[in-house]
Amino acid sequence: MDFFATEEHLMIQETARRLSADLLEPNAEALDRGEGRDILLGNLKTLAENGFMGLNVSGEYGGTEAGTLSFALAIEALAQGCASTTVTVSVSNMVAEVIQAVGSQEQKTAYIPRLTDGTYPAGAFCLTESSAGSDPSAMRTRAVKDGNHYVINGSKLYISSAEYAGIFVVWAVTDPDAPQGKGISCFLVEAGTPGLVIGKAEKKMGQTGSATNEVLFQDCRVPATAMMGAENDGFRVAVAELAGGRIGVASLALGIARKAMDTAKAFVKERQQFGKALADMQGIQWMIADRETDLEAARLLILQAAALKDQGKPFAKEASMAKLFASEAAQRATYTALQLHGGAGYCQDYPLERYARDARITTIYEGTSEIQRLIIAREVMRTV
C-alpha cells in the first residue's frame, strides 16, 4: 500500500512542528498547572487560521482538504508540543468531519466554517454517559419530539473541550421502544442554548490543560432541523466517526511517545556514569532500540489506517489496531524515557512525568484497549 508522505504532507507536518515548538510547547507546563487558558485559546485560534481545524474538510467550508494522512502527521507533530492542546484539535476535526459527512447543507454552511476559522475555539463530541461508556448504545439521554422541536434531557460525561466548545454533537434516544442502538439520533446544539449546562470539570491524572466536563441537558429545546442525518440512525454515525477518531488518538499517543524518547536520547548522551555516557552502555541501547521499534511500528499502522480512509476503503480494523498498538507503545515509551532519566525523571523539573501522565489516557478514550481488541477480533474472525 502506498502511504508515503508527499511534498504537501511534509509541508503540513513541518508547519505543525513549527507551531508546536513555537506556540504549544512553551505553554504546556503552565496548562498542566491549571494556568494559561487564555494562551491556549489564542493558540487554538492560530491553529485554525493555519488550517489545522479542518484538515480533512472541503474547501467549500473553509477546510484544508489535506486528507487523513496529513491529519495524522499533524496531530503527531502537535502532540510533541502539548497533548492538552492537541486533543482539542483532534476532537474539533472529528466534529467538523461528522457534520460534513451527515449534516444538511444548511448545517454544513452554518457550523463547519466557524470551526475551521476559529470562531468556535473547539467542537465537542457528546456520546459517553455514566452508564454508557464502552457500550454507548446503552445511553439514557432522551430527545422527545414536541411540535417542530426536540426537547433533550440527560447528561454526558468526560466531554473534551466542553468549557469552550462552540458546537456540540449530541446523541440521544428518540425511540425508546426500538432495539438497543437502533433508536438513537444525532443533534447539533450550539453553546449558549438554554438548557445546555456545562457541569463540573474533572480533576484528571494527565492532559490537565484540556477541559473535560460533564454536560447536562435540562429541557434543552432545539429545532427539529438540529437533527443530523436520519431519525434513529445516529448510532451508526457514531460508530463510523469513532473509527476515524481513533486515528487521531493513535497519532496523539505517538507524538507524546516520540517527544519522550527524543528527550531521553538527548539526556543519555550527556549523562555520565561509571566514567562514560549512559548512551554507550549496551543495556541502555537495548532499551532505546526496543522503544524505537515500537514507535516505528505504531507509525506504520497509523499511516496504513489513514491511507485506507483517504482511499474510501474499510479502515475500522486498521484504525483499532493503530490505536491499540500506538497507545500501548506510548505507555512503554514514556515509562522507559522516565526510567532513563533516573530520579530526575520522577521530578517535575523535567517533563518526563508529564509525558507519562498525558500518555496514560490514550489507552482509554475513544475506546479502551480492551474494546479495540474486541473490534479487531470481530473483524478478523469475519474472514475465517
C-alpha positions as CSV (number, residue, x, y, z in Angstrom):
1,M,0.0,0.0,0.0
2,D,1.3,3.5,-0.9
3,F,1.1,5.6,2.2
4,F,4.3,7.5,1.9
5,A,4.2,11.2,2.5
6,T,4.0,13.6,-0.4
7,E,5.5,17.1,-0.5
8,E,2.2,18.5,0.6
9,H,2.0,16.1,3.6
10,L,5.5,17.0,4.6
11,M,4.8,20.8,4.3
12,I,1.8,20.4,6.6
13,Q,3.9,18.3,9.0
14,E,6.6,20.9,9.1
15,T,4.2,23.7,9.7
16,A,2.7,21.7,12.6
17,R,6.2,21.1,14.0
18,R,7.0,24.8,13.9
19,L,3.7,25.8,15.6
20,S,4.1,23.0,18.1
21,A,7.6,24.2,19.1
22,D,6.9,28.0,19.0
23,L,3.4,28.1,20.4
24,L,2.3,24.9,22.1
25,E,5.4,23.7,24.0
26,P,6.1,27.0,25.8
27,N,2.6,26.9,27.4
28,A,2.4,23.2,28.1
29,E,3.8,23.3,31.6
30,A,1.5,26.2,32.6
31,L,-1.5,24.4,31.3
32,D,-0.5,21.3,33.3
33,R,-0.6,23.5,36.4
34,G,-4.1,24.8,35.6
35,E,-2.8,28.1,34.1
36,G,-2.5,29.6,30.6
37,R,-6.1,29.1,29.4
38,D,-6.1,32.4,27.6
39,I,-2.9,31.4,25.8
40,L,-4.5,28.0,24.9
41,L,-7.5,29.8,23.3
42,G,-5.2,32.1,21.4
43,N,-3.1,29.1,20.2
44,L,-6.3,27.3,19.1
45,K,-7.2,30.4,17.0
46,T,-3.8,30.4,15.4
47,L,-4.0,26.7,14.6
48,A,-7.4,27.3,13.0
49,E,-6.0,30.2,10.9
50,N,-3.3,27.9,9.7
51,G,-5.8,25.2,8.6
52,F,-5.5,22.7,11.4
53,M,-9.1,22.6,12.4
54,G,-10.4,21.2,9.1
55,L,-7.6,19.1,7.7
56,N,-10.0,16.6,6.0
57,V,-12.8,19.1,5.3
58,S,-13.8,20.6,1.9
59,G,-12.5,24.0,1.0
60,E,-16.1,25.0,0.5
61,Y,-16.4,25.1,4.3
62,G,-13.0,26.6,4.9
63,G,-11.2,23.2,5.2
64,T,-7.7,22.4,4.1
65,E,-8.7,19.3,2.0
66,A,-5.4,17.8,3.1
67,G,-6.8,14.4,4.0
68,T,-6.4,11.9,6.8
69,L,-2.7,11.2,6.3
70,S,-2.0,14.9,6.7
71,F,-4.2,14.9,9.8
72,A,-2.3,12.0,11.3
73,L,1.1,13.6,10.7
74,A,-0.1,17.0,12.0
75,I,-1.6,15.5,15.2
76,E,1.6,13.6,15.9
77,A,3.7,16.8,15.5
78,L,1.4,19.0,17.6
79,A,1.3,16.4,20.4
80,Q,5.0,16.7,20.8
81,G,4.5,20.2,22.0
82,C,1.3,19.9,24.1
83,A,-1.0,16.9,24.3
84,S,-3.7,19.0,26.1
85,T,-4.0,21.4,23.1
86,T,-3.7,18.6,20.6
87,V,-6.7,16.6,21.9
88,T,-8.8,19.7,21.3
89,V,-7.6,19.9,17.7
90,S,-8.2,16.2,17.1
91,V,-11.8,16.3,18.5
92,S,-12.6,19.5,16.7
93,N,-11.5,17.9,13.4
94,M,-13.7,15.0,14.3
95,V,-16.7,17.2,14.8
96,A,-16.2,19.1,11.5
97,E,-15.9,15.8,9.7
98,V,-19.1,14.3,11.2
99,I,-21.0,17.5,10.2
100,Q,-19.6,17.3,6.7
101,A,-20.5,13.6,6.5
102,V,-24.1,13.6,7.6
103,G,-25.2,17.2,8.1
104,S,-27.6,19.0,5.9
105,Q,-26.3,21.7,3.5
106,E,-27.6,24.3,5.9
107,Q,-25.8,22.7,8.8
108,K,-22.6,22.4,6.9
109,T,-22.7,26.0,5.8
110,A,-23.7,27.3,9.3
111,Y,-21.3,25.4,11.5
112,I,-18.2,24.0,9.8
113,P,-16.7,27.4,8.8
114,R,-17.0,28.5,12.4
115,L,-14.8,25.6,13.4
116,T,-12.3,25.9,10.6
117,D,-11.8,29.7,11.0
118,G,-11.6,29.6,14.8
119,T,-14.8,31.4,15.5
120,Y,-15.6,28.4,17.6
121,P,-12.5,27.6,19.7
122,A,-13.5,23.9,19.6
123,G,-16.2,21.4,18.9
124,A,-17.4,18.8,21.4
125,F,-18.5,15.2,20.8
126,C,-21.2,14.2,23.4
127,L,-21.6,10.5,23.4
128,T,-20.3,9.0,26.6
129,E,-22.6,8.7,29.7
130,S,-22.1,7.4,33.2
131,S,-23.8,4.1,32.3
132,A,-22.8,4.1,28.6
133,G,-19.1,4.2,28.2
134,S,-17.7,1.2,26.3
135,D,-21.3,0.5,25.3
136,P,-22.7,3.8,24.1
137,S,-25.8,2.1,22.7
138,A,-27.0,1.9,26.3
139,M,-27.3,5.7,26.6
140,R,-30.2,7.2,28.5
141,T,-30.3,10.8,27.3
142,R,-33.6,11.3,25.6
143,A,-34.8,13.6,22.9
144,V,-38.6,13.9,22.7
145,K,-40.4,15.4,19.7
146,D,-42.5,18.5,20.6
147,G,-44.0,20.1,17.5
148,N,-41.2,21.5,15.4
149,H,-38.7,20.9,18.2
150,Y,-37.0,18.2,20.2
151,V,-36.5,18.5,24.0
152,I,-33.4,16.9,25.2
153,N,-32.9,15.6,28.8
154,G,-29.9,13.7,30.2
155,S,-26.2,14.1,30.8
156,K,-23.0,13.3,29.1
157,L,-19.7,12.5,30.8
158,Y,-16.0,13.2,30.1
159,I,-16.7,15.7,27.3
160,S,-13.4,17.2,26.0
161,S,-13.3,21.0,25.4
162,A,-16.8,21.4,26.8
163,E,-16.0,24.7,28.6
164,Y,-15.0,26.5,25.3
165,A,-16.7,24.5,22.6
166,G,-19.0,26.4,20.3
167,I,-20.9,23.5,18.9
168,F,-21.9,20.1,20.5
169,V,-22.7,17.0,18.5
170,V,-25.1,15.2,20.8
171,W,-26.5,11.7,20.7
172,A,-29.9,10.9,22.3
173,V,-32.6,8.2,22.3
174,T,-35.5,9.2,20.1
175,D,-37.3,5.8,20.0
176,P,-37.0,4.1,23.4
177,D,-39.0,1.1,22.1
178,A,-36.5,0.3,19.4
179,P,-33.9,-2.4,19.9
180,Q,-30.8,-1.1,21.8
181,G,-28.7,1.1,19.4
182,K,-31.5,1.4,16.8
183,G,-33.5,4.3,18.2
184,I,-30.7,6.9,18.6
185,S,-30.5,10.2,16.8
186,C,-27.8,12.8,16.4
187,F,-28.2,16.5,17.1
188,L,-26.3,19.8,16.8
189,V,-26.6,22.0,19.8
190,E,-24.9,25.4,19.9
191,A,-23.2,26.7,23.0
192,G,-25.5,29.0,24.9
193,T,-28.7,27.1,24.1
194,P,-31.0,27.3,27.1
195,G,-30.9,24.0,28.9
196,L,-27.4,23.2,27.8
197,V,-25.4,23.3,31.1
198,I,-21.6,22.8,31.4
199,G,-21.2,20.8,34.6
200,K,-18.2,20.1,36.9
201,A,-14.7,20.0,35.5
202,E,-12.9,16.6,36.0
203,K,-9.7,16.6,38.0
204,K,-7.5,14.3,35.9
205,M,-4.3,12.5,36.1
206,G,-2.9,13.9,32.8
207,Q,-3.8,16.2,30.0
208,T,-4.9,18.5,32.7
209,G,-4.8,21.5,30.4
210,S,-7.6,20.2,28.4
211,A,-11.1,20.9,29.8
212,T,-13.1,17.7,30.5
213,N,-16.6,18.2,31.8
214,E,-20.0,16.7,32.4
215,V,-22.5,18.2,30.1
216,L,-26.1,18.4,31.2
217,F,-29.3,18.8,29.1
218,Q,-32.2,20.1,31.2
219,D,-35.2,20.6,29.0
220,C,-32.9,21.7,26.2
221,R,-35.1,22.7,23.3
222,V,-33.7,22.5,19.8
223,P,-35.4,22.9,16.4
224,A,-36.2,19.7,14.5
225,T,-33.7,21.0,11.9
226,A,-30.9,20.5,14.5
227,M,-31.1,16.7,13.9
228,M,-28.2,15.4,11.7
229,G,-29.0,12.6,9.3
230,A,-32.0,10.4,9.5
231,E,-34.0,9.9,12.7
232,N,-32.9,6.8,14.7
233,D,-29.8,6.4,12.6
234,G,-27.4,8.2,14.9
235,F,-25.7,5.2,16.4
236,R,-24.4,4.1,13.1
237,V,-23.0,7.6,12.6
238,A,-21.2,7.5,16.0
239,V,-19.6,4.1,15.3
240,A,-18.3,5.3,11.9
241,E,-16.9,8.6,13.4
242,L,-15.2,6.8,16.3
243,A,-13.2,4.8,13.9
244,G,-11.8,8.0,12.4
245,G,-11.2,9.5,15.8
246,R,-9.0,6.5,16.7
247,I,-6.5,7.5,14.1
248,G,-6.3,10.9,15.9
249,V,-5.8,9.3,19.3
250,A,-3.1,6.9,17.9
251,S,-1.3,9.9,16.3
252,L,-1.5,11.9,19.6
253,A,-0.1,8.9,21.5
254,L,2.7,8.5,19.1
255,G,3.6,12.2,19.3
256,I,3.8,12.1,23.1
257,A,5.9,9.0,23.0
258,R,8.2,10.4,20.3
259,K,8.8,13.6,22.4
260,A,9.6,11.5,25.4
261,M,12.1,9.3,23.6
262,D,13.8,12.2,21.9
263,T,14.2,13.9,25.3
264,A,15.6,10.7,26.8
265,K,18.0,10.1,24.0
266,A,19.4,13.6,24.4
267,F,19.7,13.0,28.1
268,V,21.6,9.7,28.0
269,K,24.1,11.1,25.5
270,E,25.0,13.8,28.1
271,R,24.6,11.9,31.4
272,Q,27.8,10.3,32.6
273,Q,28.0,7.3,35.0
274,F,30.9,4.9,35.6
275,G,33.1,7.1,33.5
276,K,31.1,7.1,30.3
277,A,27.9,8.3,28.8
278,L,24.8,6.3,29.5
279,A,24.2,6.1,25.8
280,D,27.4,4.0,25.4
281,M,26.0,1.2,27.7
282,Q,24.6,-1.8,26.0
283,G,21.6,-2.1,28.4
284,I,20.6,1.4,27.7
285,Q,21.0,0.9,24.0
286,W,18.7,-2.1,24.1
287,M,16.0,-0.2,25.9
288,I,16.1,2.5,23.3
289,A,16.1,0.0,20.4
290,D,13.0,-1.7,21.7
291,R,11.1,1.5,22.1
292,E,12.1,2.9,18.8
293,T,11.0,-0.3,17.1
294,D,7.6,0.1,18.9
295,L,7.2,3.7,17.7
296,E,8.1,2.9,14.1
297,A,5.6,0.0,14.1
298,A,3.0,2.4,15.5
299,R,3.7,5.0,12.8
300,L,3.2,2.4,10.0
301,L,-0.1,1.2,11.5
302,I,-1.3,4.8,11.7
303,L,-0.3,5.6,8.2
304,Q,-2.0,2.5,6.9
305,A,-5.3,3.3,8.6
306,A,-5.1,6.9,7.4
307,A,-4.4,5.8,3.8
308,L,-7.3,3.4,3.8
309,K,-9.6,6.1,5.0
310,D,-8.4,8.5,2.4
311,Q,-9.0,5.9,-0.3
312,G,-12.5,5.3,0.8
313,K,-11.8,1.7,1.8
314,P,-12.9,0.0,5.1
315,F,-10.5,1.0,7.8
316,A,-12.2,0.3,11.2
317,K,-10.0,-2.7,12.0
318,E,-6.8,-0.9,11.0
319,A,-7.8,2.1,13.0
320,S,-8.3,0.0,16.1
321,M,-5.0,-1.8,15.5
322,A,-3.2,1.6,15.2
323,K,-5.0,3.0,18.3
324,L,-4.3,-0.2,20.4
325,F,-0.7,-0.5,19.4
326,A,0.2,3.2,19.5
327,S,-1.4,3.9,22.8
328,E,0.1,0.8,24.5
329,A,3.5,1.6,22.9
330,A,3.2,5.1,24.3
331,Q,2.9,3.7,27.8
332,R,6.1,1.7,27.3
333,A,8.0,4.6,25.7
334,T,7.1,7.2,28.3
335,Y,8.0,5.0,31.2
336,T,11.2,3.9,29.5
337,A,12.1,7.5,28.9
338,L,11.3,8.4,32.5
339,Q,13.5,5.4,33.7
340,L,16.4,6.5,31.6
341,H,16.3,9.9,33.4
342,G,16.6,8.1,36.8
343,G,15.4,10.1,39.7
344,A,15.4,13.3,37.6
345,G,12.6,11.8,35.5
346,Y,10.4,11.5,38.6
347,C,10.7,15.2,39.4
348,Q,8.7,17.9,37.9
349,D,11.8,19.8,37.0
350,Y,11.8,17.6,33.9
351,P,8.8,17.0,31.7
352,L,9.0,13.2,31.7
353,E,6.4,12.6,34.4
354,R,4.0,14.8,32.5
355,Y,4.6,12.9,29.3
356,A,3.8,9.6,31.2
357,R,0.6,11.1,32.7
358,D,-0.5,12.6,29.4
359,A,0.0,9.3,27.5
360,R,-1.9,7.2,30.0
361,I,-5.4,8.3,28.9
362,T,-4.8,7.3,25.3
363,T,-5.4,3.7,26.2
364,I,-8.8,4.7,27.5
365,Y,-10.6,7.4,25.5
366,E,-12.1,6.8,22.0
367,G,-12.5,3.2,23.2
368,T,-10.3,1.4,25.7
369,S,-7.6,-1.1,24.6
370,E,-9.9,-3.9,25.6
371,I,-12.6,-2.6,23.3
372,Q,-10.1,-2.2,20.4
373,R,-9.2,-5.9,20.9
374,L,-12.9,-6.9,20.7
375,I,-13.2,-4.9,17.4
376,I,-10.1,-6.3,15.9
377,A,-11.1,-9.9,16.8
378,R,-14.6,-9.4,15.4
379,E,-13.3,-8.1,12.1
380,V,-10.6,-10.7,11.8
381,M,-13.0,-13.6,12.5
382,R,-15.4,-12.4,9.8
383,T,-12.9,-13.5,7.2
384,V,-12.4,-17.0,8.6
